[in-house]
Amino acid sequence: MSPLTSIDGLSEAAAWAEEVASTLSSGRTVVLDGAADANVMLGLVQLEAALLDRGLPYRRALSPSTHVLPASERASPVVGDSELHCSVVEEADAHPSFPDLDGSVHRFVPVAASVKLGRDQRARTGTLSPAVLCALVAEHLAPAGSRVRRVRPWVLLAQWGRGALDATYDPWYTVLRDHLCEEGSIRVASLADVETLPSTLPEGFSHALLKRLRRAWPKMDHSARSRGFSEAVLPALRHASMASARLEEVVWHRPVLPGQALDMLEQAALLGRAATADEADGQLSMSRKMDDLLTTGALVDSA
């Protein structure tokens, strides 16, 4: 596992995470606090994996989804004398700096950060999801932990869940995807290469044409594949339902975990469709998804 701290642009985040990690092994019970939303859960599970790998005391404290209870209506956490709260908060806007570490509540929030990309090493600014900060803390707590290794690739899905790809290019999604590919945690596959076709396709994308492409794919050279996919994607580009940056990832770069029949984007889509508006059921469902990730590394069972 190649450490996330080796990624250019994460040095400040890594230093912050190291400070947080040092407080979590102080003997106090760590309370994993956050709304029962997918992006929040994907952050909390990073921390839980490290706490389990280290054998440190903790408990979950999932609250109702923000779709049920808006952030503006949430009460501040009640912190016990022997507790330390890790509160994961997903917000639309990025914070300009990392949260202060004073007190007994550590907040994990979206933070703006720059990374150099391309041949010209041009600096590009994007937003790190709270889950990335959680993964950095987990890496410091249990760098060789089996559960940490199992759940870490899912930080990519938390980055996917933010809105950057719907508006423009997300440099941090690209950086994380490439890092996880290079270390062998995931591979990327096109719609023609994935083991199981997604249950839904982008608007304008022909299911029949894709099936024909998949049958012919093994015999096609690179040029023929490019032409075939261009023909299939063109109608989808004419629709305004999906931004071109997100469409490119959906069509060409679907992240796949070893041994899993469903790619990560399809698992996320199935989780979203299974979401419930019931407050108690939503919290229980997300808690079970955390259990699944920790034990199997899958968000959704393909059976």
Secondary structure, DSSP 8 states (H G I E B T S, - for coil): ---GGGSTT-HHHHHHHHHHHHHHTSSSEEEEEEES-HHHHHHHHHHHHHHHHHT--EEEEEE--TTTS-GGG-------TTEEEEEE---SS-BSS-----SSEEEE--EEEEEEETTTTEEEEEEE-HHHHHHHHHHHH-TT-HHHHHHGGGHHHHHHTSSHHHHS--HHHHHHHHHHHHTTS-EEE-TTT-SS--SS--TT--HHHHHHHHHHGGG--HHHHHHHHHHHHHHHHTSSSS-HHHHHHHHH-EEE-TT-SS-HHHHHHHHHHT--S-HHHHHHHHHHHHHHHHHHS-SS---
